[in-house]
Amino acid sequence: MDDITCLLRTAPCTSRLLKTLDKLIIWARMNFKPQKSRSLSLRKGERYDRVTFSIGGEDIPRIVDQPIRSLGRLYTSRLSDKDMGKTILQQLSEGLSKIDSSQLPGKHKVWCYHFTLYPRVMWPLKLCEVTSSAVSWMEAKANSFIRKWLGLPRCFSAAGLYGRNSNYP
């Protein structure tokens, strides 16, 4: 047992469950690490920050106070994916500039993009709801660097860039 997610209707029910879980874990000669846990309370669909839960005599930090990262995604108190598009675009821009500043030849830079940066950027895109306009910006930025690395003209279309029977100079 590694992770537990508790979804209950009321704060007292959650407190009782945490006390019961604490007793069972102590009986099994184990312990919880409250600093690695986070709590989030919702009331009528809105974040409710007045409730603090505790386990083992220590308070569980609220997600408002300490955001947490899981599977590459940062969970904050906003409960929205609106900022993820900007974050992913920034990550893509930084990665492309690092690859571009390397002394590798162009086709090796494309290889680095394809096998290192591309999967790293695609994972958050699969997890989060990012607008199609943000994804279009990311695609245009990546395509411009790929054209530059391969020595292709700026007017070269994306269809030609990703075509199956493409022979580049």
Stockholm file with secondary structure:
# STOCKHOLM 1.0

chainA/1-169         MDDITCLLRTAPCTSRLLKTLDKLIIWARMNFKPQKSRSLSLRKGERYDRVTFSIGGEDIPRIVDQPIRSLGRLYTSRLSDKDMGKTILQQLSEGLSKIDSSQLPGKHKVWCYHFTLYPRVMWPLKLCEVTSSAVSWMEAKANSFIRKWLGLPRCFSAAGLYGRNSNYP
#=GR chainA/1-169 SS CCCCCCCCSSHHHHHHHHHHHHHHHHHTTCCCCGGGCCBCCEETTEECCSCCCEETTEECCBTTTSCEEETTEEECTTCCSTTHHHHHHHHHHHHHHHHHHSCCCHHHHHHHIIIIIHHHHHHHHHHSCCCHHHHHHHHHHHHHHHHHHHTCCTTCCHHHHSCTTCCCC
#=GC SS_cons         CCCCCCCCSSHHHHHHHHHHHHHHHHHTTCCCCGGGCCBCCEETTEECCSCCCEETTEECCBTTTSCEEETTEEECTTCCSTTHHHHHHHHHHHHHHHHHHSCCCHHHHHHHIIIIIHHHHHHHHHHSCCCHHHHHHHHHHHHHHHHHHHTCCTTCCHHHHSCTTCCCC
//
